[in-house]
Amino acid sequence: MSLVVRPMPVGPRNAIDRLRNRERLESIARLRAAVRALDQVNVSEWDDSALHQDLEEISATLCAIDAQLSRVADAVRARGFRIEEPLAA
């Protein structure tokens, strides 16, 4: 019985694969950080005058968030994947 030893991939291809993997993981981490940041926003605690004063900026920001979420979701769907809600534990 002979044992075949395969060398570990080295060189530029392996470096590119590692870079792409790191970029994917960092992208997921940024998405999770955005969710955590939004979790900390509680507009119900703001009084009406503060909400009214900042409404234009809040509206523009919410529209920008919505547009970016749609862009990411559309890119996932364009690749033929579905976006599904996680099952409750």
mmCIF file as gemmi writes it, N, C-alpha and C atoms, coordinates in Angstrom:
data_model
loop_
_atom_site.group_PDB
_atom_site.id
_atom_site.type_symbol
_atom_site.label_atom_id
_atom_site.label_alt_id
_atom_site.label_comp_id
_atom_site.label_asym_id
_atom_site.label_entity_id
_atom_site.label_seq_id
_atom_site.pdbx_PDB_ins_code
_atom_site.Cartn_x
_atom_site.Cartn_y
_atom_site.Cartn_z
_atom_site.occupancy
_atom_site.B_iso_or_equiv
_atom_site.pdbx_formal_charge
_atom_site.auth_seq_id
_atom_site.auth_asym_id
_atom_site.pdbx_PDB_model_num
ATOM 1 N N . MET Axp A 1 ? 0.84 -1.174 0 1 0 ? 1 A 1
ATOM 2 C CA . MET Axp A 1 ? 0 0 0 1 0 ? 1 A 1
ATOM 3 C C . MET Axp A 1 ? 0.887 1.239 0 1 0 ? 1 A 1
ATOM 4 N N . SER Axp A 2 ? 0.678 2.103 -0.977 1 0 ? 2 A 1
ATOM 5 C CA . SER Axp A 2 ? 1.499 3.307 -1.043 1 0 ? 2 A 1
ATOM 6 C C . SER Axp A 2 ? 0.685 4.5 -0.551 1 0 ? 2 A 1
ATOM 7 N N . LEU Axp A 3 ? 1.37 5.354 0.122 1 0 ? 3 A 1
ATOM 8 C CA . LEU Axp A 3 ? 0.755 6.549 0.684 1 0 ? 3 A 1
ATOM 9 C C . LEU Axp A 3 ? 1.051 7.718 -0.239 1 0 ? 3 A 1
ATOM 10 N N . VAL Axp A 4 ? 0.004 8.399 -0.684 1 0 ? 4 A 1
ATOM 11 C CA . VAL Axp A 4 ? 0.171 9.559 -1.565 1 0 ? 4 A 1
ATOM 12 C C . VAL Axp A 4 ? 0.105 10.81 -0.712 1 0 ? 4 A 1
ATOM 13 N N . VAL Axp A 5 ? 1.142 11.589 -0.778 1 0 ? 5 A 1
ATOM 14 C CA . VAL Axp A 5 ? 1.194 12.842 -0.035 1 0 ? 5 A 1
ATOM 15 C C . VAL Axp A 5 ? 1.025 13.97 -1.03 1 0 ? 5 A 1
ATOM 16 N N . ARG Axp A 6 ? 0.016 14.75 -0.806 1 0 ? 6 A 1
ATOM 17 C CA . ARG Axp A 6 ? -0.242 15.884 -1.697 1 0 ? 6 A 1
ATOM 18 C C . ARG Axp A 6 ? 0.252 17.16 -1.031 1 0 ? 6 A 1
ATOM 19 N N . PRO Axp A 7 ? 0.995 17.945 -1.748 1 0 ? 7 A 1
ATOM 20 C CA . PRO Axp A 7 ? 1.505 19.186 -1.148 1 0 ? 7 A 1
ATOM 21 C C . PRO Axp A 7 ? 0.37 20.172 -0.905 1 0 ? 7 A 1
ATOM 22 N N . MET Axp A 8 ? 0.548 20.951 0.137 1 0 ? 8 A 1
ATOM 23 C CA . MET Axp A 8 ? -0.42 22.015 0.426 1 0 ? 8 A 1
ATOM 24 C C . MET Axp A 8 ? -0.278 23.088 -0.646 1 0 ? 8 A 1
ATOM 25 N N . PRO Axp A 9 ? -1.413 23.654 -1.087 1 0 ? 9 A 1
ATOM 26 C CA . PRO Axp A 9 ? -1.311 24.702 -2.096 1 0 ? 9 A 1
ATOM 27 C C . PRO Axp A 9 ? -0.554 25.908 -1.545 1 0 ? 9 A 1
ATOM 28 N N . VAL Axp A 10 ? 0.327 26.421 -2.329 1 0 ? 10 A 1
ATOM 29 C CA . VAL Axp A 10 ? 1.084 27.618 -1.941 1 0 ? 10 A 1
ATOM 30 C C . VAL Axp A 10 ? 1.109 28.563 -3.126 1 0 ? 10 A 1
ATOM 31 N N . GLY Axp A 11 ? 1.516 29.759 -2.872 1 0 ? 11 A 1
ATOM 32 C CA . GLY Axp A 11 ? 1.663 30.703 -3.958 1 0 ? 11 A 1
ATOM 33 C C . GLY Axp A 11 ? 0.485 31.646 -4.086 1 0 ? 11 A 1
ATOM 34 N N . PRO Axp A 12 ? 0.449 32.36 -5.174 1 0 ? 12 A 1
ATOM 35 C CA . PRO Axp A 12 ? -0.556 33.423 -5.349 1 0 ? 12 A 1
ATOM 36 C C . PRO Axp A 12 ? -1.989 32.936 -5.292 1 0 ? 12 A 1
ATOM 37 N N . ARG Axp A 13 ? -2.276 31.774 -5.85 1 0 ? 13 A 1
ATOM 38 C CA . ARG Axp A 13 ? -3.665 31.29 -5.861 1 0 ? 13 A 1
ATOM 39 C C . ARG Axp A 13 ? -4.177 31.108 -4.444 1 0 ? 13 A 1
ATOM 40 N N . ASN Axp A 14 ? -3.379 30.49 -3.592 1 0 ? 14 A 1
ATOM 41 C CA . ASN Axp A 14 ? -3.778 30.283 -2.206 1 0 ? 14 A 1
ATOM 42 C C . ASN Axp A 14 ? -3.947 31.621 -1.49 1 0 ? 14 A 1
ATOM 43 N N . ALA Axp A 15 ? -3.071 32.562 -1.771 1 0 ? 15 A 1
ATOM 44 C CA . ALA Axp A 15 ? -3.17 33.883 -1.15 1 0 ? 15 A 1
ATOM 45 C C . ALA Axp A 15 ? -4.456 34.589 -1.587 1 0 ? 15 A 1
ATOM 46 N N . ILE Axp A 16 ? -4.808 34.463 -2.854 1 0 ? 16 A 1
ATOM 47 C CA . ILE Axp A 16 ? -6.038 35.073 -3.358 1 0 ? 16 A 1
ATOM 48 C C . ILE Axp A 16 ? -7.253 34.432 -2.698 1 0 ? 16 A 1
ATOM 49 N N . ASP Axp A 17 ? -7.25 33.113 -2.562 1 0 ? 17 A 1
ATOM 50 C CA . ASP Axp A 17 ? -8.364 32.424 -1.905 1 0 ? 17 A 1
ATOM 51 C C . ASP Axp A 17 ? -8.504 32.869 -0.454 1 0 ? 17 A 1
ATOM 52 N N . ARG Axp A 18 ? -7.393 33.005 0.242 1 0 ? 18 A 1
ATOM 53 C CA . ARG Axp A 18 ? -7.44 33.458 1.64 1 0 ? 18 A 1
ATOM 54 C C . ARG Axp A 18 ? -7.976 34.878 1.724 1 0 ? 18 A 1
ATOM 55 N N . LEU Axp A 19 ? -7.547 35.724 0.795 1 0 ? 19 A 1
ATOM 56 C CA . LEU Axp A 19 ? -8.013 37.111 0.776 1 0 ? 19 A 1
ATOM 57 C C . LEU Axp A 19 ? -9.509 37.171 0.534 1 0 ? 19 A 1
ATOM 58 N N . ARG Axp A 20 ? -9.992 36.412 -0.439 1 0 ? 20 A 1
ATOM 59 C CA . ARG Axp A 20 ? -11.43 36.404 -0.725 1 0 ? 20 A 1
ATOM 60 C C . ARG Axp A 20 ? -12.219 35.886 0.466 1 0 ? 20 A 1
ATOM 61 N N . ASN Axp A 21 ? -11.727 34.84 1.112 1 0 ? 21 A 1
ATOM 62 C CA . ASN Axp A 21 ? -12.409 34.294 2.28 1 0 ? 21 A 1
ATOM 63 C C . ASN Axp A 21 ? -12.454 35.333 3.398 1 0 ? 21 A 1
ATOM 64 N N . ARG Axp A 22 ? -11.335 36.035 3.623 1 0 ? 22 A 1
ATOM 65 C CA . ARG Axp A 22 ? -11.303 37.059 4.665 1 0 ? 22 A 1
ATOM 66 C C . ARG Axp A 22 ? -12.275 38.192 4.336 1 0 ? 22 A 1
ATOM 67 N N . GLU Axp A 23 ? -12.332 38.586 3.057 1 0 ? 23 A 1
ATOM 68 C CA . GLU Axp A 23 ? -13.253 39.654 2.65 1 0 ? 23 A 1
ATOM 69 C C . GLU Axp A 23 ? -14.707 39.244 2.876 1 0 ? 23 A 1
ATOM 70 N N . ARG Axp A 24 ? -15.027 37.986 2.578 1 0 ? 24 A 1
ATOM 71 C CA . ARG Axp A 24 ? -16.399 37.504 2.818 1 0 ? 24 A 1
ATOM 72 C C . ARG Axp A 24 ? -16.727 37.542 4.304 1 0 ? 24 A 1
ATOM 73 N N . LEU Axp A 25 ? -15.817 37.044 5.124 1 0 ? 25 A 1
ATOM 74 C CA . LEU Axp A 25 ? -16.055 37.034 6.569 1 0 ? 25 A 1
ATOM 75 C C . LEU Axp A 25 ? -16.18 38.451 7.113 1 0 ? 25 A 1
ATOM 76 N N . GLU Axp A 26 ? -15.358 39.365 6.617 1 0 ? 26 A 1
ATOM 77 C CA . GLU Axp A 26 ? -15.438 40.757 7.058 1 0 ? 26 A 1
ATOM 78 C C . GLU Axp A 26 ? -16.749 41.399 6.616 1 0 ? 26 A 1
ATOM 79 N N . SER Axp A 27 ? -17.237 41.043 5.437 1 0 ? 27 A 1
ATOM 80 C CA . SER Axp A 27 ? -18.521 41.574 4.965 1 0 ? 27 A 1
ATOM 81 C C . SER Axp A 27 ? -19.662 41.103 5.856 1 0 ? 27 A 1
ATOM 82 N N . ILE Axp A 28 ? -19.652 39.832 6.223 1 0 ? 28 A 1
ATOM 83 C CA . ILE Axp A 28 ? -20.683 39.309 7.115 1 0 ? 28 A 1
ATOM 84 C C . ILE Axp A 28 ? -20.585 39.991 8.479 1 0 ? 28 A 1
ATOM 85 N N . ALA Axp A 29 ? -19.371 40.201 8.959 1 0 ? 29 A 1
ATOM 86 C CA . ALA Axp A 29 ? -19.189 40.886 10.242 1 0 ? 29 A 1
ATOM 87 C C . ALA Axp A 29 ? -19.734 42.308 10.181 1 0 ? 29 A 1
ATOM 88 N N . ARG Axp A 30 ? -19.534 42.999 9.046 1 0 ? 30 A 1
ATOM 89 C CA . ARG Axp A 30 ? -20.073 44.362 8.911 1 0 ? 30 A 1
ATOM 90 C C . ARG Axp A 30 ? -21.599 44.356 8.899 1 0 ? 30 A 1
ATOM 91 N N . LEU Axp A 31 ? -22.196 43.365 8.233 1 0 ? 31 A 1
ATOM 92 C CA . LEU Axp A 31 ? -23.66 43.264 8.241 1 0 ? 31 A 1
ATOM 93 C C . LEU Axp A 31 ? -24.178 43.036 9.659 1 0 ? 31 A 1
ATOM 94 N N . ARG Axp A 32 ? -23.514 42.161 10.394 1 0 ? 32 A 1
ATOM 95 C CA . ARG Axp A 32 ? -23.929 41.903 11.784 1 0 ? 32 A 1
ATOM 96 C C . ARG Axp A 32 ? -23.735 43.139 12.655 1 0 ? 32 A 1
ATOM 97 N N . ALA Axp A 33 ? -22.663 43.878 12.421 1 0 ? 33 A 1
ATOM 98 C CA . ALA Axp A 33 ? -22.426 45.112 13.186 1 0 ? 33 A 1
ATOM 99 C C . ALA Axp A 33 ? -23.524 46.133 12.904 1 0 ? 33 A 1
ATOM 100 N N . ALA Axp A 34 ? -23.98 46.191 11.649 1 0 ? 34 A 1
ATOM 101 C CA . ALA Axp A 34 ? -25.08 47.108 11.312 1 0 ? 34 A 1
ATOM 102 C C . ALA Axp A 34 ? -26.344 46.729 12.06 1 0 ? 34 A 1
ATOM 103 N N . VAL Axp A 35 ? -26.616 45.44 12.163 1 0 ? 35 A 1
ATOM 104 C CA . VAL Axp A 35 ? -27.798 44.984 12.905 1 0 ? 35 A 1
ATOM 105 C C . VAL Axp A 35 ? -27.667 45.361 14.377 1 0 ? 35 A 1
ATOM 106 N N . ARG Axp A 36 ? -26.486 45.135 14.958 1 0 ? 36 A 1
ATOM 107 C CA . ARG Axp A 36 ? -26.282 45.492 16.376 1 0 ? 36 A 1
ATOM 108 C C . ARG Axp A 36 ? -26.453 46.995 16.584 1 0 ? 36 A 1
ATOM 109 N N . ALA Axp A 37 ? -25.942 47.793 15.634 1 0 ? 37 A 1
ATOM 110 C CA . ALA Axp A 37 ? -26.074 49.252 15.754 1 0 ? 37 A 1
ATOM 111 C C . ALA Axp A 37 ? -27.542 49.662 15.706 1 0 ? 37 A 1
ATOM 112 N N . LEU Axp A 38 ? -28.313 49.05 14.813 1 0 ? 38 A 1
ATOM 113 C CA . LEU Axp A 38 ? -29.74 49.373 14.721 1 0 ? 38 A 1
ATOM 114 C C . LEU Axp A 38 ? -30.501 48.89 15.948 1 0 ? 38 A 1
ATOM 115 N N . ASP Axp A 39 ? -30.056 47.799 16.545 1 0 ? 39 A 1
ATOM 116 C CA . ASP Axp A 39 ? -30.687 47.315 17.773 1 0 ? 39 A 1
ATOM 117 C C . ASP Axp A 39 ? -30.618 48.352 18.891 1 0 ? 39 A 1
ATOM 118 N N . GLN Axp A 40 ? -29.6 49.201 18.835 1 0 ? 40 A 1
ATOM 119 C CA . GLN Axp A 40 ? -29.401 50.196 19.898 1 0 ? 40 A 1
ATOM 120 C C . GLN Axp A 40 ? -30.208 51.473 19.678 1 0 ? 40 A 1
ATOM 121 N N . VAL Axp A 41 ? -30.89 51.565 18.543 1 0 ? 41 A 1
ATOM 122 C CA . VAL Axp A 41 ? -31.697 52.756 18.251 1 0 ? 41 A 1
ATOM 123 C C . VAL Axp A 41 ? -33.109 52.515 18.755 1 0 ? 41 A 1
ATOM 124 N N . ASN Axp A 42 ? -33.567 53.378 19.668 1 0 ? 42 A 1
ATOM 125 C CA . ASN Axp A 42 ? -34.912 53.256 20.217 1 0 ? 42 A 1
ATOM 126 C C . ASN Axp A 42 ? -35.603 54.612 20.105 1 0 ? 42 A 1
ATOM 127 N N . VAL Axp A 43 ? -36.226 54.832 18.973 1 0 ? 43 A 1
ATOM 128 C CA . VAL Axp A 43 ? -36.867 56.115 18.696 1 0 ? 43 A 1
ATOM 129 C C . VAL Axp A 43 ? -38.068 56.345 19.611 1 0 ? 43 A 1
ATOM 130 N N . SER Axp A 44 ? -38.636 55.287 20.154 1 0 ? 44 A 1
ATOM 131 C CA . SER Axp A 44 ? -39.806 55.447 21.028 1 0 ? 44 A 1
ATOM 132 C C . SER Axp A 44 ? -39.456 56.212 22.299 1 0 ? 44 A 1
ATOM 133 N N . GLU Axp A 45 ? -38.188 56.295 22.628 1 0 ? 45 A 1
ATOM 134 C CA . GLU Axp A 45 ? -37.774 57.035 23.821 1 0 ? 45 A 1
ATOM 135 C C . GLU Axp A 45 ? -37.572 58.523 23.541 1 0 ? 45 A 1
ATOM 136 N N . TRP Axp A 46 ? -37.594 58.926 22.27 1 0 ? 46 A 1
ATOM 137 C CA . TRP Axp A 46 ? -37.397 60.32 21.922 1 0 ? 46 A 1
ATOM 138 C C . TRP Axp A 46 ? -38.717 61.071 22.081 1 0 ? 46 A 1
ATOM 139 N N . ASP Axp A 47 ? -38.629 62.314 22.525 1 0 ? 47 A 1
ATOM 140 C CA . ASP Axp A 47 ? -39.86 63.096 22.589 1 0 ? 47 A 1
ATOM 141 C C . ASP Axp A 47 ? -40.208 63.59 21.18 1 0 ? 47 A 1
ATOM 142 N N . ASP Axp A 48 ? -41.455 63.97 21.014 1 0 ? 48 A 1
ATOM 143 C CA . ASP Axp A 48 ? -41.949 64.342 19.687 1 0 ? 48 A 1
ATOM 144 C C . ASP Axp A 48 ? -41.178 65.506 19.062 1 0 ? 48 A 1
ATOM 145 N N . SER Axp A 49 ? -40.779 66.48 19.875 1 0 ? 49 A 1
ATOM 146 C CA . SER Axp A 49 ? -40.065 67.625 19.305 1 0 ? 49 A 1
ATOM 147 C C . SER Axp A 49 ? -38.69 67.212 18.781 1 0 ? 49 A 1
ATOM 148 N N . ALA Axp A 50 ? -38.014 66.328 19.483 1 0 ? 50 A 1
ATOM 149 C CA . ALA Axp A 50 ? -36.712 65.843 19.012 1 0 ? 50 A 1
ATOM 150 C C . ALA Axp A 50 ? -36.882 65.03 17.727 1 0 ? 50 A 1
ATOM 151 N N . LEU Axp A 51 ? -37.897 64.198 17.707 1 0 ? 51 A 1
ATOM 152 C CA . LEU Axp A 51 ? -38.152 63.391 16.514 1 0 ? 51 A 1
ATOM 153 C C . LEU Axp A 51 ? -38.491 64.301 15.328 1 0 ? 51 A 1
ATOM 154 N N . HIS Axp A 52 ? -39.332 65.292 15.566 1 0 ? 52 A 1
ATOM 155 C CA . HIS Axp A 52 ? -39.725 66.22 14.502 1 0 ? 52 A 1
ATOM 156 C C . HIS Axp A 52 ? -38.516 67.009 14 1 0 ? 52 A 1
ATOM 157 N N . GLN Axp A 53 ? -37.664 67.431 14.915 1 0 ? 53 A 1
ATOM 158 C CA . GLN Axp A 53 ? -36.48 68.215 14.569 1 0 ? 53 A 1
ATOM 159 C C . GLN Axp A 53 ? -35.528 67.417 13.677 1 0 ? 53 A 1
ATOM 160 N N . ASP Axp A 54 ? -35.387 66.134 13.907 1 0 ? 54 A 1
ATOM 161 C CA . ASP Axp A 54 ? -34.439 65.292 13.17 1 0 ? 54 A 1
ATOM 162 C C . ASP Axp A 54 ? -35.097 64.423 12.106 1 0 ? 54 A 1
ATOM 163 N N . LEU Axp A 55 ? -36.392 64.64 11.868 1 0 ? 55 A 1
ATOM 164 C CA . LEU Axp A 55 ? -37.143 63.757 10.98 1 0 ? 55 A 1
ATOM 165 C C . LEU Axp A 55 ? -36.58 63.691 9.56 1 0 ? 55 A 1
ATOM 166 N N . GLU Axp A 56 ? -36.142 64.836 9.027 1 0 ? 56 A 1
ATOM 167 C CA . GLU Axp A 56 ? -35.607 64.836 7.663 1 0 ? 56 A 1
ATOM 168 C C . GLU Axp A 56 ? -34.351 63.969 7.569 1 0 ? 56 A 1
ATOM 169 N N . GLU Axp A 57 ? -33.457 64.113 8.529 1 0 ? 57 A 1
ATOM 170 C CA . GLU Axp A 57 ? -32.223 63.312 8.521 1 0 ? 57 A 1
ATOM 171 C C . GLU Axp A 57 ? -32.517 61.839 8.795 1 0 ? 57 A 1
ATOM 172 N N . ILE Axp A 58 ? -33.431 61.571 9.711 1 0 ? 58 A 1
ATOM 173 C CA . ILE Axp A 58 ? -33.816 60.181 10.003 1 0 ? 58 A 1
ATOM 174 C C . ILE Axp A 58 ? -34.419 59.538 8.759 1 0 ? 58 A 1
ATOM 175 N N . SER Axp A 59 ? -35.303 60.253 8.086 1 0 ? 59 A 1
ATOM 176 C CA . SER Axp A 59 ? -35.948 59.717 6.879 1 0 ? 59 A 1
ATOM 177 C C . SER Axp A 59 ? -34.913 59.41 5.794 1 0 ? 59 A 1
ATOM 178 N N . ALA Axp A 60 ? -33.996 60.351 5.556 1 0 ? 60 A 1
ATOM 179 C CA . ALA Axp A 60 ? -32.966 60.142 4.531 1 0 ? 60 A 1
ATOM 180 C C . ALA Axp A 60 ? -32.09 58.943 4.889 1 0 ? 60 A 1
ATOM 181 N N . THR Axp A 61 ? -31.753 58.818 6.153 1 0 ? 61 A 1
ATOM 182 C CA . THR Axp A 61 ? -30.907 57.704 6.596 1 0 ? 61 A 1
ATOM 183 C C . THR Axp A 61 ? -31.636 56.375 6.457 1 0 ? 61 A 1
ATOM 184 N N . LEU Axp A 62 ? -32.903 56.333 6.864 1 0 ? 62 A 1
ATOM 185 C CA . LEU Axp A 62 ? -33.678 55.095 6.73 1 0 ? 62 A 1
ATOM 186 C C . LEU Axp A 62 ? -33.844 54.701 5.277 1 0 ? 62 A 1
ATOM 187 N N . CYS Axp A 63 ? -34.041 55.668 4.394 1 0 ? 63 A 1
ATOM 188 C CA . CYS Axp A 63 ? -34.148 55.361 2.961 1 0 ? 63 A 1
ATOM 189 C C . CYS Axp A 63 ? -32.824 54.824 2.425 1 0 ? 63 A 1
ATOM 190 N N . ALA Axp A 64 ? -31.702 55.376 2.877 1 0 ? 64 A 1
ATOM 191 C CA . ALA Axp A 64 ? -30.387 54.896 2.443 1 0 ? 64 A 1
ATOM 192 C C . ALA Axp A 64 ? -30.145 53.471 2.941 1 0 ? 64 A 1
ATOM 193 N N . ILE Axp A 65 ? -30.526 53.197 4.183 1 0 ? 65 A 1
ATOM 194 C CA . ILE Axp A 65 ? -30.394 51.838 4.725 1 0 ? 65 A 1
ATOM 195 C C . ILE Axp A 65 ? -31.244 50.87 3.918 1 0 ? 65 A 1
ATOM 196 N N . ASP Axp A 66 ? -32.472 51.254 3.634 1 0 ? 66 A 1
ATOM 197 C CA . ASP Axp A 66 ? -33.373 50.411 2.862 1 0 ? 66 A 1
ATOM 198 C C . ASP Axp A 66 ? -32.808 50.126 1.472 1 0 ? 66 A 1
ATOM 199 N N . ALA Axp A 67 ? -32.251 51.153 0.839 1 0 ? 67 A 1
ATOM 200 C CA . ALA Axp A 67 ? -31.68 50.98 -0.507 1 0 ? 67 A 1
ATOM 201 C C . ALA Axp A 67 ? -30.497 50.013 -0.474 1 0 ? 67 A 1
ATOM 202 N N . GLN Axp A 68 ? -29.652 50.121 0.544 1 0 ? 68 A 1
ATOM 203 C CA . GLN Axp A 68 ? -28.493 49.231 0.636 1 0 ? 68 A 1
ATOM 204 C C . GLN Axp A 68 ? -28.92 47.794 0.945 1 0 ? 68 A 1
ATOM 205 N N . LEU Axp A 69 ? -29.902 47.635 1.815 1 0 ? 69 A 1
ATOM 206 C CA . LEU Axp A 69 ? -30.411 46.288 2.104 1 0 ? 69 A 1
ATOM 207 C C . LEU Axp A 69 ? -31.005 45.661 0.852 1 0 ? 69 A 1
ATOM 208 N N . SER Axp A 70 ? -31.753 46.452 0.093 1 0 ? 70 A 1
ATOM 209 C CA . SER Axp A 70 ? -32.331 45.957 -1.156 1 0 ? 70 A 1
ATOM 210 C C . SER Axp A 70 ? -31.252 45.578 -2.156 1 0 ? 70 A 1
ATOM 211 N N . ARG Axp A 71 ? -30.195 46.388 -2.242 1 0 ? 71 A 1
ATOM 212 C CA . ARG Axp A 71 ? -29.094 46.112 -3.163 1 0 ? 71 A 1
ATOM 213 C C . ARG Axp A 71 ? -28.432 44.78 -2.831 1 0 ? 71 A 1
ATOM 214 N N . VAL Axp A 72 ? -28.151 44.559 -1.55 1 0 ? 72 A 1
ATOM 215 C CA . VAL Axp A 72 ? -27.498 43.311 -1.142 1 0 ? 72 A 1
ATOM 216 C C . VAL Axp A 72 ? -28.441 42.126 -1.379 1 0 ? 72 A 1
ATOM 217 N N . ALA Axp A 73 ? -29.695 42.269 -0.983 1 0 ? 73 A 1
ATOM 218 C CA . ALA Axp A 73 ? -30.663 41.182 -1.176 1 0 ? 73 A 1
ATOM 219 C C . ALA Axp A 73 ? -30.865 40.872 -2.652 1 0 ? 73 A 1
ATOM 220 N N . ASP Axp A 74 ? -30.952 41.902 -3.486 1 0 ? 74 A 1
ATOM 221 C CA . ASP Axp A 74 ? -31.122 41.691 -4.93 1 0 ? 74 A 1
ATOM 222 C C . ASP Axp A 74 ? -29.917 40.968 -5.529 1 0 ? 74 A 1
ATOM 223 N N . ALA Axp A 75 ? -28.722 41.294 -5.037 1 0 ? 75 A 1
ATOM 224 C CA . ALA Axp A 75 ? -27.515 40.63 -5.539 1 0 ? 75 A 1
ATOM 225 C C . ALA Axp A 75 ? -27.518 39.145 -5.172 1 0 ? 75 A 1
ATOM 226 N N . VAL Axp A 76 ? -27.999 38.834 -3.978 1 0 ? 76 A 1
ATOM 227 C CA . VAL Axp A 76 ? -28.094 37.43 -3.556 1 0 ? 76 A 1
ATOM 228 C C . VAL Axp A 76 ? -29.125 36.706 -4.434 1 0 ? 76 A 1
ATOM 229 N N . ARG Axp A 77 ? -30.28 37.334 -4.61 1 0 ? 77 A 1
ATOM 230 C CA . ARG Axp A 77 ? -31.341 36.713 -5.416 1 0 ? 77 A 1
ATOM 231 C C . ARG Axp A 77 ? -30.932 36.568 -6.877 1 0 ? 77 A 1
ATOM 232 N N . ALA Axp A 78 ? -30.17 37.525 -7.403 1 0 ? 78 A 1
ATOM 233 C CA . ALA Axp A 78 ? -29.717 37.473 -8.796 1 0 ? 78 A 1
ATOM 234 C C . ALA Axp A 78 ? -28.82 36.259 -9.043 1 0 ? 78 A 1
ATOM 235 N N . ARG Axp A 79 ? -28.192 35.76 -7.985 1 0 ? 79 A 1
ATOM 236 C CA . ARG Axp A 79 ? -27.346 34.578 -8.101 1 0 ? 79 A 1
ATOM 237 C C . ARG Axp A 79 ? -28.164 33.299 -7.977 1 0 ? 79 A 1
ATOM 238 N N . GLY Axp A 80 ? -29.488 33.429 -7.801 1 0 ? 80 A 1
ATOM 239 C CA . GLY Axp A 80 ? -30.365 32.265 -7.741 1 0 ? 80 A 1
ATOM 240 C C . GLY Axp A 80 ? -30.609 31.733 -6.343 1 0 ? 80 A 1
ATOM 241 N N . PHE Axp A 81 ? -30.197 32.483 -5.323 1 0 ? 81 A 1
ATOM 242 C CA . PHE Axp A 81 ? -30.398 32.044 -3.943 1 0 ? 81 A 1
ATOM 243 C C . PHE Axp A 81 ? -31.617 32.744 -3.337 1 0 ? 81 A 1
ATOM 244 N N . ARG Axp A 82 ? -32.212 32.084 -2.37 1 0 ? 82 A 1
ATOM 245 C CA . ARG Axp A 82 ? -33.35 32.668 -1.657 1 0 ? 82 A 1
ATOM 246 C C . ARG Axp A 82 ? -32.879 33.23 -0.338 1 0 ? 82 A 1
ATOM 247 N N . ILE Axp A 83 ? -33.539 34.274 0.084 1 0 ? 83 A 1
ATOM 248 C CA . ILE Axp A 83 ? -33.293 34.833 1.416 1 0 ? 83 A 1
ATOM 249 C C . ILE Axp A 83 ? -34.465 34.4 2.282 1 0 ? 83 A 1
ATOM 250 N N . GLU Axp A 84 ? -34.15 33.683 3.327 1 0 ? 84 A 1
ATOM 251 C CA . GLU Axp A 84 ? -35.196 33.135 4.199 1 0 ? 84 A 1
ATOM 252 C C . GLU Axp A 84 ? -34.955 33.544 5.631 1 0 ? 84 A 1
ATOM 253 N N . GLU Axp A 85 ? -36.033 33.685 6.368 1 0 ? 85 A 1
ATOM 254 C CA . GLU Axp A 85 ? -35.918 33.974 7.797 1 0 ? 85 A 1
ATOM 255 C C . GLU Axp A 85 ? -35.38 32.737 8.496 1 0 ? 85 A 1
ATOM 256 N N . PRO Axp A 86 ? -34.475 32.931 9.455 1 0 ? 86 A 1
ATOM 257 C CA . PRO Axp A 86 ? -33.983 31.768 10.216 1 0 ? 86 A 1
ATOM 258 C C . PRO Axp A 86 ? -35.117 31.174 11.032 1 0 ? 86 A 1
ATOM 259 N N . LEU Axp A 87 ? -35.068 29.872 11.202 1 0 ? 87 A 1
ATOM 260 C CA . LEU Axp A 87 ? -36.063 29.188 12.015 1 0 ? 87 A 1
ATOM 261 C C . LEU Axp A 87 ? -35.876 29.567 13.48 1 0 ? 87 A 1
ATOM 262 N N . ALA Axp A 88 ? -36.979 29.748 14.178 1 0 ? 88 A 1
ATOM 263 C CA . ALA Axp A 88 ? -36.906 30.06 15.609 1 0 ? 88 A 1
ATOM 264 C C . ALA Axp A 88 ? -36.333 28.868 16.358 1 0 ? 88 A 1
ATOM 265 N N . ALA Axp A 89 ? -35.538 29.164 17.344 1 0 ? 89 A 1
ATOM 266 C CA . ALA Axp A 89 ? -34.893 28.085 18.12 1 0 ? 89 A 1
ATOM 267 C C . ALA Axp A 89 ? -35.873 27.416 19.05 1 0 ? 89 A 1
